[in-house]
Amino acid sequence: MSEYIVSARKYRPTTFDSVVGQEAIATTLKNAIRTGKLAHAYLFCGPRGVGKTTCARIFAKTINCLNPQADGEACNQCESCQAFNEGRSMNIHELDAASNNSVDDIRQLIEQVRIPPQIGKYKVFIIDEVHMLSASAFNAFLKTLEEPPAHAIFILATTEKHKILPTILSRCQIYDFQRMSVQNTIRHLEHVAQQEGYTYEPAALNVIAQKADGGMRDALSIFDQVVSFTGGNITYQQVIRNLNVLDYDYYFRLVDFMLQKKVTECLLLFNDVLGKGFEGGPFISGLASHLRDVLVSKDPQTASLLDVTDDIRQRYVAQAQHCKTTWLYSAIRLCNNCDQAYRNSRNKRLQIELTLIECAQLDDDDPAAGRRPIRKLKPIFAHLTTAGTPAAAAGVAQPQQPAHTTAQPAVPTSRPVTHAAPVSERPSAPSSASSAPQAASPRSFKLGTLGGPSIFHKNAVPSAETAPQPIQAEPTPVSLSSGQDKPVQQDALLVSWQRFINTLPREETAMAQRMRIMQPQLHDSHTAYVIAENTVVAQRLQAMLDAILRFLRADLQNSQFELHVRVPERQEQTHVLDKRSQLRHLCDLNPSLITLGKTFKLELQ
């Protein structure tokens, strides 16, 4: 039985032309050798398993070849090439910086640099994982790296270039190695399979290439593992079974169920995935990637971006024809949010199941598509009917009515209907006041302090230029007589105020936020006032006052309730105090603070 050699070593490239996926770097090094323009230090950086050490060895062999070819390749026939191929060349020295990272190790390396080569022109020193050197070792290496002997060439290899000192980087020619593309990996695996006499399915090699994540050494290691499992007949089903990879078919079926709004089937399919030993995190991230691929497949030109086989690409294109773009936007955002929240969630399965339910209930013409989907769940297992008013179905709190009332007050719909000023429900002013001009400038709404309030009555009309649009509710009379009115309590007033804010439409979001900060204060059993921060807000509240009063009177069951709007005077506004003023005020309120400060010798910083 012959000695077994893994594919990563057996099929390691020995010439620049056989290097896979790094054609630009290979061409640059060949041209440098052919023209004799060699640097004294190189830095090869990039992900693991992409050919950094392989290219360094090929470079070392080629520059010492006694009969170099015209295209920059080594002859593989001379004594130097034969010694290199047999592993007995004295012109190449490899140092693992992960285990030899001290100053003494670098000093031994510098001693070897002084010895000239016996065969060939150059001695090449390859330092792998150079970022593992200590700071003292780097500093000891600086002078030799900058001015080495003419026969010495250094090749530094690393996967983490950002950990190398800038003084080292400035002394090297830097070559950045790329990740292997899926197509390059598949072609190399096909070559290996043909050389070994294995049978394979292209879809199976595609799964291996994607599992390798851009590393050729990883791809060949996985390839050897799959060959041992399949016995040389590499099929798609056996590969996904051996590597524990989730099949494409699961995601295609899941998206079909979502488009048909079959929530139950989605949950059962997810349960089947968990039953096969898969974790929820990779599942939801894979679903987001699948939806991204479906979105990319909407355009035949971008469908070529998918690193899949032709038959799988056709399935993506076919499914993309049944998915609307707005639905894909919303579903991708839901899956991405679930992926971010999955790690911190305690009930991870519930987190994913809620996302699947929301995706299956998304509307094709969702107005929030592409932004933030509206997270509103519908009945899943049965069509439940809910009795109640439209406002109750929308989740708006309804004011409770006494048993003896005959009319149910409706929640105001808050929709503008006219450009006229709000209609007053209170008795009109005296004739002398009615003869005064009704239009007023914004500055005329400035009101007095609480001690002598200049009340901002709701029948005051702003000017035509500054008058905001009124919000009118559906007119619903209050059927309570004055004897049936209930006294208004402060807590009940605040609750009713928040209920009215909840009825405002979405376009009034800014005003609703301002109103949440305001808190009406009860003056007596049927009168309250609310302080606006400025005249603009006061004008807007004035326009909404009819709708506010209709709602509050019905909710508080007081037909005589009145609400006045005012803004503070200049001297009433709050001033910001500095630290010393605050301390002085606190000491006036509690003189014991002065004794406390003197006892512990406290000082204000």
VEXDREN-2710 file (C-alpha; in Angstrom, 1 decimal):
% VEXDREN-2710
k/r/px/py/pz
1/MET/0.0/0.0/0.0
2/SER/1.5/3.3/-1.1
3/GLU/1.8/6.2/1.2
4/TYR/-1.3/8.4/1.1
5/ILE/-0.8/12.1/0.5
6/VAL/-3.7/14.6/1.0
7/SER/-4.9/16.5/-2.1
8/ALA/-3.8/19.9/-0.6
9/ARG/-0.2/18.7/-0.7
10/LYS/-0.3/16.4/-3.7
11/TYR/-1.8/19.0/-6.0
12/ARG/0.1/22.0/-4.6
13/PRO/1.2/24.2/-7.6
14/THR/4.8/24.0/-8.6
15/THR/4.8/26.7/-11.3
16/PHE/3.3/30.1/-11.7
17/ASP/1.1/28.9/-14.5
18/SER/-0.5/26.3/-12.2
19/VAL/-1.4/28.8/-9.4
20/VAL/-5.2/29.1/-9.1
21/GLY/-7.0/32.4/-8.6
22/GLN/-3.9/34.6/-8.3
23/GLU/-3.1/35.3/-11.9
24/ALA/-2.2/39.0/-11.4
25/ILE/0.3/38.3/-8.7
26/ALA/1.8/35.4/-10.6
27/THR/2.2/37.5/-13.7
28/THR/3.8/40.4/-11.7
29/LEU/6.4/38.0/-10.1
30/LYS/7.2/36.3/-13.4
31/ASN/7.8/39.7/-15.1
32/ALA/10.0/40.8/-12.2
33/ILE/12.1/37.6/-12.5
34/ARG/12.4/37.9/-16.3
35/THR/13.5/41.5/-16.2
36/GLY/15.8/41.1/-13.1
37/LYS/14.0/43.7/-11.1
38/LEU/13.8/41.9/-7.8
39/ALA/13.1/43.6/-4.4
40/HIS/14.9/42.5/-1.3
41/ALA/11.7/42.1/0.8
42/TYR/8.2/41.0/-0.1
43/LEU/5.0/40.8/2.0
44/PHE/2.4/38.3/1.0
45/CYS/-0.9/38.9/2.8
46/GLY/-4.4/37.5/2.4
47/PRO/-6.8/34.9/3.8
48/ARG/-5.8/31.4/4.8
49/GLY/-5.3/28.8/2.1
50/VAL/-5.1/31.1/-1.0
51/GLY/-1.5/30.4/-2.0
52/LYS/0.8/32.8/-0.1
53/THR/3.4/30.2/0.9
54/THR/3.1/28.3/-2.4
55/CYS/3.9/31.4/-4.4
56/ALA/6.8/32.2/-2.1
57/ARG/8.3/28.7/-2.7
58/ILE/7.8/28.9/-6.5
59/PHE/9.4/32.4/-6.5
60/ALA/12.4/31.0/-4.5
61/LYS/12.9/28.1/-6.9
62/THR/12.5/30.3/-10.0
63/ILE/15.0/33.0/-9.1
64/ASN/17.7/30.3/-8.4
65/CYS/17.0/28.3/-11.6
66/LEU/20.2/27.9/-13.6
67/ASN/18.3/27.8/-16.9
68/PRO/15.3/30.1/-16.6
69/GLN/12.7/30.0/-19.3
70/ALA/11.8/33.0/-21.5
71/ASP/8.4/33.3/-19.9
72/GLY/9.8/33.6/-16.4
73/GLU/9.2/30.0/-15.3
74/ALA/11.8/27.6/-13.9
75/CYS/13.2/24.8/-16.0
76/ASN/12.7/22.0/-13.4
77/GLN/15.8/20.2/-14.9
78/CYS/18.9/21.9/-13.4
79/GLU/20.6/21.0/-10.1
80/SER/19.0/23.8/-8.2
81/CYS/15.4/23.0/-9.4
82/GLN/16.0/19.3/-8.7
83/ALA/17.2/20.0/-5.2
84/PHE/14.2/22.2/-4.5
85/ASN/11.7/19.6/-5.8
86/GLU/13.3/16.9/-3.6
87/GLY/13.3/19.2/-0.5
88/ARG/17.1/19.3/0.0
89/SER/17.8/22.8/-1.3
90/MET/20.0/25.0/1.0
91/ASN/18.9/28.2/-0.6
92/ILE/15.5/28.3/1.0
93/HIS/14.8/28.8/4.7
94/GLU/11.4/28.8/6.3
95/LEU/10.7/30.1/9.7
96/ASP/7.4/29.7/11.6
97/ALA/7.0/33.0/13.4
98/ALA/4.2/31.6/15.5
99/SER/6.6/29.4/17.5
100/ASN/9.9/31.3/16.9
101/ASN/8.9/34.9/17.7
102/SER/11.6/36.0/20.2
103/VAL/14.6/38.2/19.7
104/ASP/17.0/35.2/19.9
105/ASP/15.2/33.5/17.0
106/ILE/15.6/36.6/14.9
107/ARG/19.3/36.9/15.8
108/GLN/19.9/33.3/14.6
109/LEU/18.1/34.2/11.4
110/ILE/20.4/37.2/10.9
111/GLU/23.4/35.0/11.4
112/GLN/22.3/32.7/8.6
113/VAL/21.7/35.7/6.3
114/ARG/25.5/36.4/6.2
115/ILE/26.3/33.0/4.6
116/PRO/26.2/33.2/0.8
117/PRO/24.4/30.5/-1.3
118/GLN/26.4/27.5/-2.5
119/ILE/24.2/26.9/-5.7
120/GLY/22.3/29.7/-7.4
121/LYS/22.3/33.4/-6.8
122/TYR/20.0/34.0/-3.8
123/LYS/19.1/32.7/-0.4
124/VAL/15.4/33.2/0.3
125/PHE/14.0/33.4/3.8
126/ILE/10.3/32.8/4.1
127/ILE/8.8/33.9/7.5
128/ASP/5.3/32.6/7.8
129/GLU/2.7/34.2/10.2
130/VAL/5.1/37.1/10.6
131/HIS/2.5/39.1/12.6
132/MET/3.2/36.8/15.5
133/LEU/6.7/38.3/16.1
134/SER/7.0/40.3/19.2
135/ALA/7.7/44.0/19.2
136/SER/11.3/43.5/20.2
137/ALA/11.8/40.9/17.5
138/PHE/10.4/43.3/14.9
139/ASN/12.8/46.0/16.0
140/ALA/15.7/43.7/15.9
141/PHE/14.8/42.7/12.4
142/LEU/14.4/46.2/11.0
143/LYS/18.0/47.0/10.1
144/THR/18.6/43.6/8.3
145/LEU/15.3/43.9/6.5
146/GLU/16.1/47.4/5.2
147/GLU/19.7/46.7/4.1
148/PRO/20.2/42.9/3.6
149/PRO/23.2/41.4/1.7
150/ALA/22.8/41.3/-2.1
151/HIS/22.2/37.5/-2.0
152/ALA/19.4/37.6/0.6
153/ILE/15.6/38.0/-0.2
154/PHE/12.9/38.0/2.5
155/ILE/9.4/36.9/1.9
156/LEU/7.0/37.6/4.8
157/ALA/3.6/35.9/4.8
158/THR/0.7/36.8/7.1
159/THR/-3.1/36.6/7.3
160/GLU/-3.3/39.8/9.5
161/LYS/-1.5/42.7/7.9
162/HIS/-2.9/45.2/10.3
163/LYS/-0.9/43.7/13.2
164/ILE/2.5/44.4/11.4
165/LEU/4.4/47.5/12.4
166/PRO/4.3/50.3/9.8
167/THR/8.1/50.4/9.8
168/ILE/8.1/46.8/8.5
169/LEU/5.4/47.5/5.9
170/SER/7.4/50.5/4.5
171/ARG/10.4/48.2/3.7
172/CYS/8.4/45.6/1.7
173/GLN/6.6/45.2/-1.6
174/ILE/3.1/44.3/-0.5
175/TYR/1.0/41.7/-2.5
176/ASP/-2.6/41.2/-1.5
177/PHE/-3.9/37.8/-2.3
178/GLN/-7.6/37.4/-3.1
179/ARG/-10.1/34.8/-1.9
180/MET/-10.8/32.0/-4.3
181/SER/-14.0/32.5/-6.2
182/VAL/-16.5/29.7/-6.3
183/GLN/-15.9/29.1/-10.0
184/ASN/-12.1/28.8/-9.7
185/THR/-12.5/26.4/-6.8
186/ILE/-15.0/24.2/-8.7
187/ARG/-12.6/24.1/-11.8
188/HIS/-9.7/23.0/-9.6
189/LEU/-11.8/20.4/-7.8
190/GLU/-12.9/19.0/-11.2
191/HIS/-9.3/18.8/-12.2
192/VAL/-8.4/16.8/-9.1
193/ALA/-11.4/14.5/-9.4
194/GLN/-10.5/13.7/-13.1
195/GLN/-6.9/13.0/-12.1
196/GLU/-8.0/10.7/-9.3
197/GLY/-10.8/9.0/-11.4
198/TYR/-13.7/10.1/-9.2
199/THR/-17.2/10.7/-10.5
200/TYR/-19.0/13.8/-9.3
201/GLU/-22.0/16.0/-9.8
202/PRO/-21.4/19.8/-10.4
203/ALA/-23.9/20.7/-7.7
204/ALA/-21.9/18.7/-5.2
205/LEU/-18.6/20.5/-6.0
206/ASN/-20.5/23.8/-5.8
207/VAL/-21.5/23.0/-2.2
208/ILE/-17.9/22.1/-1.3
209/ALA/-16.6/25.3/-2.9
210/GLN/-19.1/27.5/-0.9
211/LYS/-18.4/25.6/2.3
212/ALA/-14.6/26.4/1.8
213/ASP/-15.4/30.1/2.0
214/GLY/-12.6/31.2/-0.5
215/GLY/-9.8/28.9/0.7
216/MET/-8.4/26.4/-1.7
217/ARG/-6.7/24.3/1.0
218/ASP/-10.0/24.1/2.9
219/ALA/-11.8/23.1/-0.3
220/LEU/-9.3/20.2/-0.9
221/SER/-9.6/19.1/2.7
222/ILE/-13.4/19.0/2.5
223/PHE/-13.0/17.2/-0.9
224/ASP/-10.9/14.4/0.7
225/GLN/-13.4/14.1/3.5
226/VAL/-16.3/13.7/1.1
227/VAL/-14.4/11.2/-1.1
228/SER/-13.9/9.0/2.0
229/PHE/-17.6/9.2/2.8
230/THR/-18.9/8.5/-0.8
231/GLY/-16.2/6.1/-2.0
232/GLY/-15.3/8.2/-5.0
233/ASN/-18.9/8.8/-6.3
234/ILE/-19.5/12.4/-5.2
235/THR/-23.3/13.2/-5.3
236/TYR/-25.2/16.3/-4.2
237/GLN/-27.3/14.4/-1.6
238/GLN/-24.3/12.7/0.0
239/VAL/-22.4/15.9/0.2
240/ILE/-25.1/17.9/2.0
241/ARG/-25.6/14.8/4.3
242/ASN/-21.9/14.5/5.1
243/LEU/-21.3/18.2/5.6
244/ASN/-24.6/18.9/7.3
245/VAL/-25.5/21.6/4.9
246/LEU/-29.1/22.8/4.5
247/ASP/-30.5/22.0/1.1
248/TYR/-31.5/24.7/-1.4
249/ASP/-34.9/22.9/-1.7
250/TYR/-35.9/23.9/1.9
251/TYR/-35.6/27.6/1.1
252/PHE/-37.4/27.3/-2.2
253/ARG/-40.3/25.4/-0.5
254/LEU/-40.4/27.9/2.4
255/VAL/-40.7/30.9/0.1
256/ASP/-43.4/29.2/-1.9
257/PHE/-45.4/28.6/1.4
258/MET/-44.9/32.3/2.3
259/LEU/-46.2/33.5/-1.0
260/GLN/-49.2/31.3/-0.6
261/LYS/-49.6/32.6/3.0
262/LYS/-49.5/29.1/4.4
263/VAL/-48.3/29.8/7.9
264/THR/-48.8/26.3/9.3
265/GLU/-46.7/24.8/6.5
266/CYS/-43.9/27.3/7.2
267/LEU/-43.8/26.4/10.9
268/LEU/-43.8/22.6/10.1
269/LEU/-41.0/23.0/7.6
270/PHE/-38.9/24.9/10.2
271/ASN/-39.6/22.2/12.8
272/ASP/-38.3/19.6/10.2
273/VAL/-35.1/21.7/9.8
274/LEU/-34.6/21.7/13.5
275/GLY/-35.3/18.0/13.7
276/LYS/-32.4/17.3/11.3
277/GLY/-29.9/19.0/13.8
278/PHE/-29.6/22.4/12.2
279/GLU/-29.4/25.5/14.4
280/GLY/-31.8/28.4/14.0
281/GLY/-29.1/31.1/13.5
282/PRO/-27.7/29.6/10.3
283/PHE/-31.2/28.9/9.1
284/ILE/-32.5/32.5/9.4
285/SER/-29.2/33.9/7.9
286/GLY/-29.5/31.4/5.1
287/LEU/-33.1/32.5/4.5
288/ALA/-32.0/36.1/4.2
289/SER/-29.3/35.1/1.7
290/HIS/-31.8/33.1/-0.3
291/LEU/-34.2/36.1/-0.4
292/ARG/-31.3/38.3/-1.5
293/ASP/-30.5/35.8/-4.3
294/VAL/-34.2/35.8/-5.4
295/LEU/-34.1/39.6/-5.5
296/VAL/-31.0/39.6/-7.6
297/SER/-32.6/37.1/-10.0
298/LYS/-35.4/39.6/-10.7
299/ASP/-33.2/41.0/-13.5
300/PRO/-31.6/38.4/-15.9
301/GLN/-28.4/40.6/-16.1
302/THR/-27.8/40.4/-12.3
303/ALA/-28.8/36.7/-12.1
304/SER/-25.3/35.9/-13.3
305/LEU/-23.9/37.2/-9.9
306/LEU/-25.1/34.0/-8.2
307/ASP/-22.4/31.5/-7.5
308/VAL/-24.6/28.5/-8.2
309/THR/-25.0/25.9/-10.9
310/ASP/-27.1/26.6/-14.0
311/ASP/-30.1/24.5/-12.8
312/ILE/-30.2/26.2/-9.4
313/ARG/-29.9/29.6/-11.1
314/GLN/-32.9/28.7/-13.2
315/ARG/-34.9/27.9/-10.1
316/TYR/-34.0/31.3/-8.6
317/VAL/-35.1/33.0/-11.8
318/ALA/-38.4/31.1/-11.8
319/GLN/-39.2/31.9/-8.2
320/ALA/-38.3/35.6/-8.7
321/GLN/-41.1/35.9/-11.2
322/HIS/-43.7/35.1/-8.5
323/CYS/-42.2/37.5/-5.9
324/LYS/-43.0/41.2/-5.9
325/THR/-40.1/43.5/-5.2
326/THR/-41.9/45.2/-2.3
327/TRP/-42.5/41.8/-0.7
328/LEU/-38.9/40.8/-1.0
329/TYR/-37.8/44.1/0.5
330/SER/-40.0/43.6/3.6
331/ALA/-39.1/39.9/4.0
332/ILE/-35.4/40.6/3.8
333/ARG/-35.6/43.3/6.4
334/LEU/-37.6/41.1/8.7
335/CYS/-35.1/38.2/8.4
336/ASN/-32.1/40.6/8.8
337/ASN/-33.7/42.0/12.0
338/CYS/-34.3/38.5/13.3
339/ASP/-30.7/37.5/12.6
340/GLN/-29.5/40.5/14.6
341/ALA/-31.8/39.8/17.5
342/TYR/-31.3/36.0/17.5
343/ARG/-28.1/36.0/19.5
344/ASN/-29.6/38.0/22.4
345/SER/-33.0/36.3/22.4
346/ARG/-33.8/33.9/25.2
347/ASN/-36.5/32.0/23.3
348/LYS/-34.6/31.7/20.0
349/ARG/-37.1/29.4/18.3
350/LEU/-40.0/31.8/19.0
351/GLN/-37.9/34.6/17.6
352/ILE/-37.6/32.8/14.3
353/GLU/-41.2/31.5/14.2
354/LEU/-42.6/35.0/14.7
355/THR/-40.4/36.2/11.8
356/LEU/-41.8/33.3/9.6
357/ILE/-45.3/34.2/10.5
358/GLU/-44.8/37.9/9.7
359/CYS/-43.2/37.0/6.3
360/ALA/-46.1/34.7/5.5
361/GLN/-48.6/37.5/6.3
362/LEU/-46.9/40.3/4.4
363/ASP/-49.0/42.1/1.9
364/ASP/-47.7/42.4/-1.6
365/ASP/-48.3/46.1/-1.6
366/ASP/-47.0/46.8/1.8
367/PRO/-46.5/50.6/2.1
368/ALA/-43.6/50.1/4.5
369/ALA/-41.7/47.9/2.0
370/GLY/-38.0/48.8/1.9
371/ARG/-38.2/50.7/5.2
372/ARG/-39.5/49.1/8.4
373/PRO/-42.3/46.5/8.0
374/ILE/-45.4/47.0/10.1
375/ARG/-45.2/44.2/12.7
376/LYS/-48.9/43.3/12.9
377/LEU/-49.8/39.6/13.2
378/LYS/-53.0/38.2/11.9
379/PRO/-54.9/35.0/13.0
380/ILE/-53.0/32.0/11.8
381/PHE/-54.9/28.8/12.6
382/ALA/-58.5/30.1/12.4
383/HIS/-60.3/33.1/11.0
384/LEU/-61.4/34.8/14.3
385/THR/-64.1/37.4/14.1
386/THR/-64.0/40.3/16.5
387/ALA/-67.2/42.2/17.4
388/GLY/-66.9/45.8/18.2
389/THR/-66.7/49.3/16.8
390/PRO/-64.2/50.2/14.1
391/ALA/-62.2/52.2/16.6
392/ALA/-62.0/49.2/18.9
393/ALA/-60.8/47.0/16.1
394/ALA/-58.0/49.4/15.4
395/GLY/-56.9/49.1/19.0
396/VAL/-58.2/52.5/20.2
397/ALA/-59.3/52.6/23.8
398/GLN/-63.1/53.4/24.0
399/PRO/-64.4/55.6/26.8
400/GLN/-66.8/53.7/29.1
401/GLN/-70.3/54.9/29.2
402/PRO/-72.8/54.7/32.1
403/ALA/-75.7/52.4/31.8
404/HIS/-78.3/55.1/31.7
405/THR/-76.9/56.9/28.6
406/THR/-78.7/56.4/25.3
407/ALA/-76.1/57.7/22.9
408/GLN/-72.6/56.2/22.4
409/PRO/-70.1/59.0/21.8
410/ALA/-67.9/58.2/18.8
411/VAL/-64.1/58.6/18.8
412/PRO/-63.1/61.6/16.6
413/THR/-61.6/60.6/13.3
414/SER/-59.4/63.7/13.2
415/ARG/-59.6/64.5/9.5
416/PRO/-59.5/68.0/8.1
417/VAL/-62.6/69.0/6.2
418/THR/-62.6/72.8/5.8
419/HIS/-60.2/75.7/5.9
420/ALA/-62.6/77.7/8.1
421/ALA/-61.9/78.4/11.8
422/PRO/-63.3/76.0/14.3
423/VAL/-66.9/76.5/15.2
424/SER/-67.4/77.5/18.8
425/GLU/-69.8/75.6/21.0
426/ARG/-69.9/78.1/23.8
427/PRO/-72.1/81.2/24.1
428/SER/-71.0/84.1/21.9
429/ALA/-69.2/87.0/23.4
430/PRO/-70.9/90.3/24.1
431/SER/-71.8/92.6/21.2
432/SER/-69.0/95.0/22.1
433/ALA/-66.5/92.2/21.9
434/SER/-68.0/90.9/18.7
435/SER/-67.4/94.2/17.0
436/ALA/-63.7/93.9/17.4
437/PRO/-61.7/92.6/14.5
438/GLN/-61.4/88.8/14.6
439/ALA/-58.1/88.3/12.8
440/ALA/-55.0/88.5/14.9
441/SER/-51.3/88.1/14.4
442/PRO/-49.3/85.3/16.0
443/ARG/-47.9/87.7/18.6
444/SER/-51.4/88.6/19.7
445/PHE/-51.8/85.1/21.2
446/LYS/-49.3/85.9/23.9
447/LEU/-51.1/85.3/27.2
448/GLY/-50.7/86.2/30.8
449/THR/-49.4/84.3/33.8
450/LEU/-51.3/82.0/36.0
451/GLY/-51.9/84.6/38.7
452/GLY/-53.7/86.9/36.2
453/PRO/-54.4/84.6/33.2
454/SER/-55.1/86.1/29.9
455/ILE/-57.1/83.1/28.6
456/PHE/-56.6/81.9/25.1
457/HIS/-60.3/81.3/24.2
458/LYS/-61.1/78.9/21.5
459/ASN/-63.2/81.3/19.6
460/ALA/-60.2/83.5/18.8
461/VAL/-59.5/83.2/15.1
462/PRO/-55.9/83.3/13.7
463/SER/-55.1/85.2/10.6
464/ALA/-55.7/83.7/7.2
465/GLU/-52.0/83.4/6.5
466/THR/-51.1/81.6/9.7
467/ALA/-54.2/79.7/10.4
468/PRO/-53.5/75.9/10.6
469/GLN/-55.9/73.4/9.2
470/PRO/-58.5/72.4/11.8
471/ILE/-59.1/68.8/12.8
472/GLN/-62.8/68.1/13.2
473/ALA/-64.3/64.9/14.6
474/GLU/-67.6/63.4/13.7
475/PRO/-70.3/65.5/15.5
476/THR/-71.7/63.4/18.3
477/PRO/-73.8/65.2/20.9
478/VAL/-73.3/64.4/24.6
479/SER/-76.6/63.3/26.0
480/LEU/-75.8/64.2/29.6
481/SER/-77.7/67.0/31.2
482/SER/-76.0/69.5/33.5
483/GLY/-77.3/67.6/36.5
484/GLN/-75.8/64.3/35.2
485/ASP/-72.3/65.8/34.6
486/LYS/-69.6/64.0/36.6
487/PRO/-66.8/66.1/38.3
488/VAL/-63.6/65.9/36.4
489/GLN/-60.6/64.4/38.2
490/GLN/-57.0/65.3/37.3
491/ASP/-56.0/61.6/36.8
492/ALA/-59.0/61.0/34.5
493/LEU/-58.2/64.1/32.6
494/LEU/-54.6/63.0/31.9
495/VAL/-55.9/59.6/30.8
496/SER/-58.4/61.1/28.4
497/TRP/-55.8/63.4/27.0
498/GLN/-53.6/60.5/26.1
499/ARG/-56.5/58.7/24.6
500/PHE/-57.2/61.6/22.3
501/ILE/-53.6/61.7/21.2
502/ASN/-53.8/58.0/20.3
503/THR/-56.6/58.8/17.8
504/LEU/-54.5/61.3/15.8
505/PRO/-53.6/60.2/12.3
506/ARG/-50.0/59.3/11.3
507/GLU/-49.5/62.7/9.6
508/GLU/-50.0/64.3/12.9
509/THR/-47.1/62.4/14.6
510/ALA/-45.1/65.5/15.3
511/MET/-48.0/67.3/17.0
512/ALA/-48.8/64.1/18.9
513/GLN/-45.3/64.0/20.4
514/ARG/-45.6/67.6/21.5
515/MET/-49.0/67.0/23.1
516/ARG/-47.7/64.0/25.0
517/ILE/-45.3/66.3/26.8
518/MET/-48.0/68.8/27.7
519/GLN/-50.2/67.8/30.6
520/PRO/-53.5/69.7/31.1
521/GLN/-54.0/71.0/34.6
522/LEU/-57.4/71.1/36.2
523/HIS/-58.5/74.5/37.4
524/ASP/-61.9/73.5/38.9
525/SER/-64.4/70.6/38.5
526/HIS/-65.2/71.5/34.8
527/THR/-62.3/73.8/33.6
528/ALA/-58.7/73.0/32.7
529/TYR/-55.9/74.7/30.9
530/VAL/-52.9/73.5/28.9
531/ILE/-49.7/75.4/28.4
532/ALA/-48.2/75.4/24.9
533/GLU/-44.5/75.9/24.4
534/ASN/-44.9/78.7/21.8
535/THR/-47.5/80.5/19.8
536/VAL/-47.2/78.2/16.8
537/VAL/-48.1/75.2/18.9
538/ALA/-50.8/77.2/20.5
539/GLN/-52.4/78.0/17.2
540/ARG/-52.3/74.4/16.2
541/LEU/-54.0/73.4/19.4
542/GLN/-56.6/76.2/18.9
543/ALA/-57.5/74.7/15.5
544/MET/-57.9/71.2/17.1
545/LEU/-59.8/72.5/20.1
546/ASP/-63.3/71.6/18.9
547/ALA/-62.2/67.9/18.3
548/ILE/-60.4/67.8/21.6
549/LEU/-63.4/69.1/23.5
550/ARG/-65.9/66.7/21.8
551/PHE/-63.7/63.8/22.8
552/LEU/-62.9/64.9/26.4
553/ARG/-66.6/65.8/27.1
554/ALA/-67.7/62.4/26.0
555/ASP/-64.9/60.5/27.7
556/LEU/-65.1/62.4/31.0
557/GLN/-68.9/62.5/30.9
558/ASN/-69.1/66.2/31.5
559/SER/-70.9/68.3/28.9
560/GLN/-69.8/71.6/30.5
561/PHE/-66.0/70.8/30.5
562/GLU/-63.9/73.6/29.0
563/LEU/-60.2/73.6/28.0
564/HIS/-58.1/76.7/27.6
565/VAL/-54.8/77.1/25.8
566/ARG/-52.2/79.5/26.9
567/VAL/-48.4/80.2/26.4
568/PRO/-46.2/81.4/29.3
569/GLU/-45.0/85.0/29.7
570/ARG/-41.3/85.8/29.3
571/GLN/-40.9/86.1/33.1
572/GLU/-42.7/82.8/33.6
573/GLN/-40.2/80.8/31.4
574/THR/-37.8/78.5/33.2
575/HIS/-34.2/79.7/33.4
576/VAL/-31.2/77.4/33.5
577/LEU/-29.3/77.7/36.7
578/ASP/-25.6/77.0/37.1
579/LYS/-24.2/74.6/39.7
580/ARG/-23.6/77.3/42.4
581/SER/-27.1/78.7/42.0
582/GLN/-28.6/75.2/42.3
583/LEU/-26.6/74.6/45.4
584/ARG/-27.6/77.9/46.9
585/HIS/-31.3/77.1/46.2
586/LEU/-31.0/73.6/47.8
587/CYS/-29.3/75.1/50.9
588/ASP/-32.2/77.6/51.2
589/LEU/-34.6/74.7/51.2
590/ASN/-32.6/72.6/53.6
591/PRO/-30.1/74.5/55.8
592/SER/-28.6/71.2/57.1
593/LEU/-26.7/70.9/53.8
594/ILE/-24.5/73.7/54.9
595/THR/-23.6/71.8/58.1
596/LEU/-23.0/68.7/56.0
597/GLY/-20.6/70.5/53.7
598/LYS/-18.6/72.0/56.5
599/THR/-18.3/68.7/58.4
600/PHE/-16.9/66.8/55.5
601/LYS/-15.1/69.7/53.9
602/LEU/-17.0/69.4/50.6
603/GLU/-16.2/71.7/47.7
604/LEU/-18.2/72.3/44.5
605/GLN/-16.2/71.1/41.5
END
